[in-house]
Amino acid sequence: MNRAAQALRLAAQSLHHSQGALGGFLRRMKGRLGAQAAVTATAHKLARIVYLALKHGMTYVRQSQEEYQAKMKDKLVKALKRKARQLGLEVNEKTLGGAATEEPAPTHG
């Protein structure tokens, strides 16, 4: 393993307790892939960020963990709705309080 990879892995491992989006990404990947693969995936994500910053002069904008979790939730809801449509089902969203966020459509079973 080269020095850059070692540095990126070390940086990725240090993100475990981070309250930012990269820390949330690492923890989410740990649950899905296991510890070693999660560190590798996070190091790869860091490498892409560093590459874009160096090549295009882009500045890194830190995303909070709450913003990251909201984005992941929206992504998951969109995927579930798409899967439900493929199965011929209809999804009615409700908040935890029970108030409907979308107009519920009548379902006939």
MIRO-301229 format. One record per atom (N, C-alpha, C): residue number from 1; x, y, z; atom name. Coordinates in steps of 0.02 Angstrom, whole numbers. Example, Ala and Ser with C-alpha at 12.3 -4.5 7.8 and 13.67 -1.06 7.14 Angstrom:
# residues 2
   k     xx     yy     zz  a
   1    660   -284    390  N
   1    615   -225    390 CA
   1    660   -165    390  C
   2    642   -112    354  N
   2    684    -53    357 CA
   2    645      2    394  C
END
This chain:
# residues 109
   k     xx     yy     zz  a
   1     43    -59      0  N
   1      0      0      0 CA
   1     45     62      0  C
   2     28    110    -41  N
   2     70    169    -45 CA
   2     55    219     12  C
   3     97    269     17  N
   3     91    316     73 CA
   3     27    356     71  C
   4      6    375     11  N
   4    -57    414      5 CA
   4   -115    372     30  C
   5   -117    308     11  N
   5   -171    264     33 CA
   5   -170    256    109  C
   6   -110    249    138  N
   6   -105    243    210 CA
   6   -130    306    245  C
   7   -112    364    218  N
   7   -134    428    248 CA
   7   -210    436    243  C
   8   -238    417    186  N
   8   -310    423    177 CA
   8   -348    374    223  C
   9   -321    314    231  N
   9   -353    265    276 CA
   9   -349    289    348  C
  10   -293    317    368  N
  10   -286    344    435 CA
  10   -335    401    447  C
  11   -342    444    398  N
  11   -389    500    403 CA
  11   -461    473    407  C
  12   -475    422    367  N
  12   -542    392    368 CA
  12   -558    361    435  C
  13   -509    325    464  N
  13   -520    294    529 CA
  13   -533    345    583  C
  14   -503    404    578  N
  14   -511    455    628 CA
  14   -580    488    625  C
  15   -619    474    574  N
  15   -685    506    566 CA
  15   -741    471    605  C
  16   -725    416    640  N
  16   -777    377    673 CA
  16   -820    418    720  C
  17   -791    464    757  N
  17   -829    504    806 CA
  17   -846    573    778  C
  18   -831    585    715  N
  18   -845    650    684 CA
  18   -920    661    678  C
  19   -941    722    689  N
  19  -1012    740    683 CA
  19  -1030    765    613  C
  20   -982    761    567  N
  20   -995    784    499 CA
  20  -1022    729    454  C
  21  -1033    746    392  N
  21  -1061    699    344 CA
  21  -1014    640    331  C
  22   -949    653    330  N
  22   -902    598    318 CA
  22   -902    548    376  C
  23   -910    573    437  N
  23   -916    527    494 CA
  23   -980    486    489  C
  24  -1034    517    468  N
  24  -1097    480    458 CA
  24  -1091    429    403  C
  25  -1055    447    350  N
  25  -1043    400    295 CA
  25  -1004    339    319  C
  26   -951    352    358  N
  26   -910    297    384 CA
  26   -952    250    427  C
  27   -991    277    472  N
  27  -1032    235    516 CA
  27  -1085    196    477  C
  28  -1114    228    426  N
  28  -1164    194    385 CA
  28  -1132    136    346  C
  29  -1073    148    320  N
  29  -1037     96    283 CA
  29  -1014     39    329  C
  30   -996     55    391  N
  30   -976      3    439 CA
  30  -1033    -45    451  C
  31  -1094    -19    456  N
  31  -1151    -62    466 CA
  31  -1166   -105    405  C
  32  -1151    -80    347  N
  32  -1167   -116    285 CA
  32  -1110   -162    263  C
  33  -1048   -138    268  N
  33   -992   -174    238 CA
  33   -944   -207    287  C
  34   -944   -184    349  N
  34   -893   -205    396 CA
  34   -840   -151    404  C
  35   -800   -157    456  N
  35   -753   -103    474 CA
  35   -701    -90    420  C
  36   -666   -141    396  N
  36   -612   -130    348 CA
  36   -636   -101    282  C
  37   -691   -129    255  N
  37   -717   -105    192 CA
  37   -744    -34    200  C
  38   -772    -18    258  N
  38   -798     49    270 CA
  38   -741    100    271  C
  39   -685     82    301  N
  39   -627    127    302 CA
  39   -602    138    231  C
  40   -600     85    192  N
  40   -578     90    122 CA
  40   -625    134     82  C
  41   -690    125     91  N
  41   -740    165     54 CA
  41   -734    239     73  C
  42   -724    252    138  N
  42   -718    321    161 CA
  42   -653    352    136  C
  43   -599    313    136  N
  43   -536    338    109 CA
  43   -543    354     35  C
  44   -580    314     -1  N
  44   -592    327    -72 CA
  44   -631    391    -81  C
  45   -681    402    -39  N
  45   -721    463    -42 CA
  45   -676    523    -27  C
  46   -633    517     23  N
  46   -585    571     39 CA
  46   -539    584    -20  C
  47   -516    531    -53  N
  47   -471    539   -111 CA
  47   -506    578   -167  C
  48   -570    564   -178  N
  48   -607    600   -230 CA
  48   -614    674   -212  C
  49   -625    688   -147  N
  49   -631    758   -125 CA
  49   -565    794   -134  C
  50   -510    763   -114  N
  50   -444    793   -122 CA
  50   -427    804   -196  C
  51   -443    755   -238  N
  51   -429    761   -309 CA
  51   -466    820   -340  C
  52   -531    826   -324  N
  52   -570    882   -351 CA
  52   -544    948   -326  C
  53   -524    950   -263  N
  53   -497   1012   -234 CA
  53   -432   1032   -270  C
  54   -389    984   -282  N
  54   -325    999   -314 CA
  54   -332   1013   -389  C
  55   -372    974   -424  N
  55   -377    981   -496 CA
  55   -416   1043   -516  C
  56   -473   1054   -483  N
  56   -518   1108   -504 CA
  56   -517   1168   -457  C
  57   -479   1164   -404  N
  57   -476   1219   -357 CA
  57   -540   1228   -317  C
  58   -579   1175   -312  N
  58   -642   1178   -276 CA
  58   -628   1180   -201  C
  59   -669   1216   -165  N
  59   -662   1216    -92 CA
  59   -710   1166    -63  C
  60   -689   1134    -10  N
  60   -731   1084     24 CA
  60   -779   1120     71  C
  61   -843   1106     64  N
  61   -893   1135    108 CA
  61   -917   1079    154  C
  62   -903   1088    218  N
  62   -920   1036    267 CA
  62   -996   1032    274  C
  63  -1021    972    269  N
  63  -1092    959    275 CA
  63  -1105    929    344  C
  64  -1156    954    379  N
  64  -1170    928    446 CA
  64  -1199    858    442  C
  65  -1196    823    497  N
  65  -1223    755    499 CA
  65  -1299    756    488  C
  66  -1332    808    514  N
  66  -1405    813    506 CA
  66  -1423    821    432  C
  67  -1385    863    396  N
  67  -1397    873    325 CA
  67  -1385    808    287  C
  68  -1332    772    306  N
  68  -1316    709    274 CA
  68  -1371    658    286  C
  69  -1394    652    348  N
  69  -1446    604    364 CA
  69  -1512    621    328  C
  70  -1529    686    323  N
  70  -1589    705    287 CA
  70  -1583    687    213  C
  71  -1524    697    185  N
  71  -1512    680    114 CA
  71  -1518    605    103  C
  72  -1490    566    149  N
  72  -1494    493    143 CA
  72  -1566    469    152  C
  73  -1604    500    196  N
  73  -1674    482    206 CA
  73  -1714    496    143  C
  74  -1704    555    113  N
  74  -1739    571     51 CA
  74  -1722    522     -4  C
  75  -1659    503     -8  N
  75  -1636    455    -58 CA
  75  -1670    386    -47  C
  76  -1674    365     16  N
  76  -1706    301     32 CA
  76  -1780    303     17  C
  77  -1815    357     35  N
  77  -1886    363     21 CA
  77  -1899    361    -54  C
  78  -1858    396    -92  N
  78  -1865    396   -165 CA
  78  -1857    326   -193  C
  79  -1807    289   -168  N
  79  -1795    221   -192 CA
  79  -1853    175   -173  C
  80  -1880    183   -113  N
  80  -1937    142    -92 CA
  80  -1999    156   -134  C
  81  -2010    219   -149  N
  81  -2067    237   -191 CA
  81  -2059    207   -261  C
  82  -1998    210   -288  N
  82  -1985    182   -354 CA
  82  -1997    106   -354  C
  83  -1974     73   -302  N
  83  -1983      0   -296 CA
  83  -2057    -17   -289  C
  84  -2093     23   -250  N
  84  -2165     11   -241 CA
  84  -2202     18   -308  C
  85  -2184     70   -347  N
  85  -2215     79   -413 CA
  85  -2201     18   -458  C
  86  -2140     -8   -454  N
  86  -2123    -66   -496 CA
  86  -2164   -127   -476  C
  87  -2182   -131   -412  N
  87  -2222   -187   -388 CA
  87  -2297   -174   -393  C
  88  -2316   -116   -419  N
  88  -2386    -99   -427 CA
  88  -2418    -77   -362  C
  89  -2379    -52   -315  N
  89  -2404    -30   -251 CA
  89  -2404     46   -247  C
  90  -2439     72   -197  N
  90  -2443    144   -188 CA
  90  -2418    160   -118  C
  91  -2380    214   -111  N
  91  -2352    233    -46 CA
  91  -2386    296    -22  C
  92  -2409    295     41  N
  92  -2438    354     73 CA
  92  -2392    373    130  C
  93  -2363    432    127  N
  93  -2316    455    179 CA
  93  -2354    484    237  C
  94  -2331    469    297  N
  94  -2358    500    358 CA
  94  -2300    516    403  C
  95  -2305    570    440  N
  95  -2254    587    490 CA
  95  -2266    545    552  C
  96  -2219    547    598  N
  96  -2226    508    660 CA
  96  -2287    529    701  C
  97  -2306    593    696  N
  97  -2364    617    732 CA
  97  -2430    593    702  C
  98  -2428    565    643  N
  98  -2488    538    611 CA
  98  -2519    584    560  C
  99  -2495    646    554  N
  99  -2522    692    504 CA
  99  -2495    673    436  C
 100  -2539    672    387  N
 100  -2518    652    319 CA
 100  -2478    709    288  C
 101  -2423    692    255  N
 101  -2383    742    220 CA
 101  -2404    747    147  C
 102  -2434    694    122  N
 102  -2461    695     54 CA
 102  -2535    677     59  C
 103  -2573    696     10  N
 103  -2644    680      9 CA
 103  -2652    605      1  C
 104  -2680    570     50  N
 104  -2687    498     44 CA
 104  -2737    479    -11  C
 105  -2717    434    -52  N
 105  -2759    411   -106 CA
 105  -2797    349    -83  C
 106  -2859    341   -106  N
 106  -2896    281    -86 CA
 106  -2865    219   -117  C
 107  -2860    167    -77  N
 107  -2832    104   -102 CA
 107  -2888     52   -102  C
 108  -2890     15   -154  N
 108  -2939    -39   -160 CA
 108  -2901   -103   -165  C
 109  -2917   -149   -120  N
 109  -2876   -207   -116 CA
 109  -2901   -269   -142  C
END
